[in-house]
């Protein structure tokens, strides 16, 4: 299991180091200096190429709970958290059985000028249908926080156990605005008012399927399933339900009994994928499945 994190460095950006963004969908061997990227419009369409779907989960200063959940070292005070899903239908014989993405991120100021560039691998190697999380820290080589207004994913490369090179794909995604660390709660002598408990419900129906589900860290399940748990504080919830050769399978994610994400696939070993994350500004849970 590879748990490498490479800090974003303003000095490295000035020297032009990082991953190269490749314009073709087939990927290019090798690494070279990454082109400078400006922040994209938040309304721009998100399209991705290659064997991974990469979803930004959070951009900004990390809270203590995020640092604990993602096992971030003390030197990483801010940056980008992301989730990656292996959507490859067939592994390359030259690339091996397992893959993980090495994500390149530009951290930009309020005018869209990149002030730092970070590269990081995800936590785990994955097979098709598998997913995991990763982080790119926005700190310089001395451990100082780099101030930024947005995180912009520019490209990713794949690392494989038996690969002799690195294939790189561009990520055409809008910049994600940075969020500040949560403000400390104001003290009050008034008695606390109990809030209603919120729930997350995982539903899988249909044919026999291999199921992974959870928030932050996915665990194995089985189809059919209908499981309700208290809503916690992970950045995302997800279900992956992979058919075992035939049939139809549907996954649903519900928050407080309301369907937020739903997906249905049929035939072969296709995977129904449902994923939601919480909007950092509004607090609402949103469907982050690919269009």
C-alpha positions as CSV (number, residue, x, y, z in Angstrom):
1,X,0.0,0.0,0.0
2,X,1.6,3.3,-1.1
3,X,0.9,6.3,1.1
4,X,3.1,8.9,-0.5
5,X,2.3,12.6,-0.3
6,X,4.4,15.3,-2.1
7,X,3.9,18.8,-0.7
8,X,3.0,21.6,-3.1
9,X,6.0,24.0,-3.4
10,X,6.0,27.6,-4.7
11,X,9.7,27.1,-5.4
12,X,9.0,24.0,-7.4
13,X,6.4,25.9,-9.5
14,X,8.9,28.6,-10.3
15,X,11.3,25.9,-11.5
16,X,8.6,24.4,-13.6
17,X,8.6,20.9,-12.1
18,X,5.6,18.6,-11.9
19,X,3.5,16.3,-14.1
20,X,2.9,17.0,-17.8
21,X,-0.7,17.4,-19.0
22,X,-1.2,15.3,-22.1
23,X,-3.7,16.4,-24.7
24,X,-4.6,12.9,-26.0
25,X,-6.9,10.3,-24.4
26,X,-4.4,7.5,-24.9
27,X,-1.7,8.9,-22.5
28,X,2.0,9.7,-23.1
29,X,5.0,8.0,-21.6
30,X,7.4,9.9,-19.3
31,X,7.1,13.1,-17.2
32,X,7.9,16.7,-18.1
33,X,7.2,20.2,-16.7
34,X,3.5,21.0,-16.3
35,X,2.0,23.9,-18.1
36,X,0.8,26.8,-16.0
37,X,-2.9,26.6,-15.4
38,X,-5.4,29.3,-14.5
39,X,-8.5,28.6,-12.5
40,X,-11.5,27.5,-14.5
41,X,-15.0,28.9,-14.3
42,X,-17.0,27.0,-11.6
43,X,-19.7,26.6,-14.2
44,X,-17.5,24.8,-16.7
45,X,-18.3,21.2,-17.6
46,X,-16.2,18.5,-16.0
47,X,-14.8,15.9,-18.4
48,X,-12.1,13.4,-17.7
49,X,-10.0,11.0,-19.8
50,X,-8.2,7.8,-19.1
51,X,-8.9,5.0,-16.6
52,X,-9.9,7.1,-13.6
53,X,-12.7,9.4,-12.5
54,X,-11.3,11.9,-10.0
55,X,-13.6,13.9,-7.7
56,X,-12.4,16.8,-5.6
57,X,-13.8,16.5,-2.1
58,X,-12.4,19.6,-0.3
59,X,-10.1,22.5,-1.0
60,X,-8.7,24.7,1.8
61,X,-7.4,24.6,5.3
62,X,-7.9,21.1,6.8
63,X,-9.8,20.7,10.1
64,X,-8.6,18.4,12.9
65,X,-11.2,15.8,12.0
66,X,-10.1,15.8,8.3
67,X,-6.5,15.4,9.3
68,X,-7.4,12.5,11.5
69,X,-9.7,10.9,8.9
70,X,-7.1,11.1,6.1
71,X,-4.1,10.5,8.4
72,X,-2.4,13.6,7.2
73,X,1.0,14.5,8.7
74,X,1.3,17.7,10.8
75,X,3.2,19.5,7.9
76,X,0.1,19.4,5.7
77,X,-2.1,22.3,6.9
78,X,-4.1,22.9,3.7
79,X,-4.6,21.6,0.2
80,X,-6.9,19.3,-1.8
81,X,-8.6,16.1,-0.7
82,X,-9.9,13.9,-3.6
83,X,-11.4,10.6,-4.4
84,X,-10.5,8.4,-7.3
85,X,-12.6,5.7,-9.0
86,X,-11.0,3.1,-11.3
87,X,-13.3,3.1,-14.4
88,X,-11.1,1.0,-16.6
89,X,-12.9,-1.8,-18.3
90,X,-9.7,-3.7,-19.0
91,X,-6.2,-3.6,-17.5
92,X,-3.2,-3.2,-19.8
93,X,-1.0,-6.2,-19.7
94,X,2.0,-3.9,-19.7
95,X,0.6,-1.9,-16.8
96,X,-0.2,-4.7,-14.4
97,X,-3.3,-5.6,-12.5
98,X,-3.4,-2.6,-10.1
99,X,-3.3,1.1,-10.7
100,X,-3.3,4.4,-8.7
101,X,-3.4,8.0,-10.1
102,X,-0.7,10.5,-9.4
103,X,-2.7,13.8,-9.3
104,X,-1.3,17.2,-10.3
105,X,-2.9,20.3,-8.8
106,X,-2.4,24.0,-9.2
107,X,-3.1,26.2,-6.2
108,X,-4.1,29.7,-7.4
109,X,-4.7,33.1,-5.9
110,X,-7.9,35.2,-6.3
111,X,-6.8,36.4,-9.7
112,X,-6.4,32.9,-11.0
113,X,-2.6,32.9,-11.0
114,X,-1.0,29.6,-9.8
115,X,1.1,30.3,-6.7
116,X,2.0,26.6,-6.0
117,X,1.9,23.3,-7.8
118,X,1.5,19.9,-6.0
119,X,1.7,16.3,-7.0
120,X,0.5,13.4,-5.0
121,X,-0.4,9.7,-5.4
122,X,-3.6,8.3,-3.9
123,X,-3.5,6.0,-0.9
124,X,-4.1,2.6,-2.6
125,X,-3.7,0.7,-5.8
126,X,-7.1,-0.2,-7.3
127,X,-8.7,-2.7,-9.7
128,X,-11.5,-1.7,-12.1
129,X,-14.5,-0.6,-10.0
130,X,-12.3,0.1,-6.9
131,X,-11.9,3.5,-5.3
132,X,-9.8,5.3,-2.6
133,X,-8.8,8.7,-1.5
134,X,-5.7,11.0,-1.7
135,X,-4.4,14.4,-0.7
136,X,-2.2,17.1,-2.2
137,X,-0.7,19.4,0.4
138,X,-0.3,23.1,-0.2
139,X,2.8,23.8,1.9
140,X,6.3,24.9,0.8
141,X,9.5,22.9,1.5
142,X,9.8,24.6,4.9
143,X,6.4,23.6,6.0
144,X,4.9,27.1,5.6
145,X,1.3,27.4,4.5
146,X,0.8,28.6,0.9
147,X,-2.1,31.0,0.8
148,X,-4.5,30.2,-2.1
149,X,-8.0,30.9,-3.3
150,X,-8.7,27.8,-5.4
151,X,-7.5,24.3,-6.2
152,X,-7.4,23.3,-9.9
153,X,-6.7,19.6,-10.9
154,X,-4.7,19.7,-14.1
155,X,-3.7,16.1,-14.9
156,X,-3.0,12.7,-13.5
157,X,-0.6,9.9,-14.3
158,X,-0.9,6.3,-13.5
159,X,1.6,4.3,-11.5
160,X,1.5,0.5,-11.8
161,X,3.6,-2.2,-10.1
162,X,5.0,-3.5,-13.4
163,X,5.0,-0.2,-15.4
164,X,8.2,0.8,-17.2
165,X,6.8,4.3,-17.9
166,X,4.1,6.8,-16.8
167,X,1.0,7.5,-18.9
168,X,-0.5,11.0,-18.3
169,X,-4.1,12.3,-18.9
170,X,-5.5,15.8,-18.6
171,X,-8.3,16.6,-16.2
172,X,-10.7,19.2,-17.6
173,X,-12.3,20.4,-14.5
174,X,-13.3,23.8,-13.0
175,X,-11.3,25.2,-10.1
176,X,-12.7,24.4,-6.7
177,X,-12.9,27.5,-4.4
178,X,-10.9,27.2,-1.2
179,X,-12.8,27.0,2.1
180,X,-11.5,28.4,5.4
181,X,-11.1,26.4,8.6
182,X,-14.3,26.2,10.6
183,X,-14.6,29.0,13.0
184,X,-14.6,28.1,16.7
185,X,-18.1,27.9,18.2
186,X,-19.0,30.9,20.4
187,X,-19.4,30.1,24.1
188,X,-22.9,30.5,25.5
189,X,-24.5,30.0,28.9
190,X,-27.8,29.0,27.2
191,X,-28.6,25.3,27.3
192,X,-27.8,23.4,24.2
193,X,-30.7,22.5,22.0
194,X,-30.6,18.9,20.7
195,X,-30.5,18.6,17.0
196,X,-32.4,15.9,15.2
197,X,-30.3,12.9,14.2
198,X,-29.5,12.7,10.5
199,X,-29.1,9.4,8.6
200,X,-27.4,8.0,5.6
201,X,-29.0,5.0,3.8
202,X,-27.3,2.6,1.5
203,X,-29.6,0.7,-0.9
204,X,-28.6,-2.0,-3.4
205,X,-31.2,-4.0,-5.3
206,X,-31.3,-6.4,-8.2
207,X,-28.9,-9.2,-9.3
208,X,-25.9,-10.7,-7.5
209,X,-23.2,-8.0,-7.1
210,X,-20.0,-7.3,-5.3
211,X,-20.6,-4.3,-3.1
212,X,-18.3,-1.7,-1.5
213,X,-20.0,1.1,0.5
214,X,-19.2,3.7,3.2
215,X,-18.1,7.2,4.0
216,X,-14.4,8.0,3.6
217,X,-13.4,4.3,3.8
218,X,-15.4,1.7,1.9
219,X,-16.2,-1.7,3.3
220,X,-17.5,-4.8,1.7
221,X,-21.3,-5.5,1.6
222,X,-23.6,-7.7,-0.4
223,X,-26.6,-7.3,-2.7
224,X,-29.4,-6.9,-1.9
225,X,-28.9,-4.5,1.0
226,X,-30.7,-1.7,2.7
227,X,-28.7,-0.2,5.5
228,X,-29.3,2.9,7.5
229,X,-26.6,4.6,9.7
230,X,-26.2,7.9,11.5
231,X,-24.8,10.6,9.2
232,X,-21.2,11.3,10.3
233,X,-18.6,13.8,9.0
234,X,-16.8,12.2,6.1
235,X,-16.4,14.3,2.9
236,X,-18.3,11.8,0.8
237,X,-20.4,8.7,0.8
238,X,-20.4,6.1,-1.9
239,X,-21.6,2.7,-3.2
240,X,-19.9,0.6,-5.9
241,X,-22.0,-2.5,-6.9
242,X,-20.3,-4.6,-9.6
243,X,-22.3,-7.3,-11.4
244,X,-20.9,-10.8,-11.4
245,X,-21.5,-11.7,-15.1
246,X,-25.2,-10.9,-15.8
247,X,-28.3,-9.2,-14.6
248,X,-29.2,-5.7,-13.5
249,X,-28.2,-3.8,-10.3
250,X,-29.2,-0.5,-8.8
251,X,-27.6,1.6,-6.1
252,X,-29.1,4.5,-4.1
253,X,-27.8,6.9,-1.5
254,X,-30.4,8.6,0.7
255,X,-29.9,11.4,3.3
256,X,-32.7,11.6,5.8
257,X,-34.8,9.3,3.5
258,X,-34.3,11.6,0.5
259,X,-32.6,10.0,-2.6
260,X,-29.5,12.1,-3.5
261,X,-27.8,9.7,-5.9
262,X,-29.0,6.7,-8.0
263,X,-27.4,4.5,-10.7
264,X,-28.5,1.4,-12.6
265,X,-26.4,-0.9,-14.9
266,X,-27.1,-4.1,-16.7
267,X,-25.0,-7.0,-18.1
268,X,-21.5,-8.3,-17.8
269,X,-19.4,-7.0,-14.9
270,X,-20.5,-3.4,-15.1
271,X,-20.5,-1.3,-11.9
272,X,-23.3,0.8,-10.6
273,X,-21.6,3.8,-8.8
274,X,-23.4,6.2,-6.5
275,X,-21.5,9.0,-4.8
276,X,-22.5,12.1,-2.8
277,X,-20.5,14.8,-1.1
278,X,-21.3,17.9,1.0
279,X,-21.2,21.3,-0.5
280,X,-18.7,23.3,1.5
281,X,-20.7,26.5,1.2
282,X,-24.3,25.5,1.6
283,X,-23.9,22.3,3.6
284,X,-26.3,20.4,1.2
285,X,-25.5,16.9,0.1
286,X,-25.1,16.7,-3.7
287,X,-24.9,13.9,-6.3
288,X,-21.3,13.8,-7.7
289,X,-21.8,10.9,-10.2
290,X,-20.5,11.5,-13.7
291,X,-23.1,13.0,-16.1
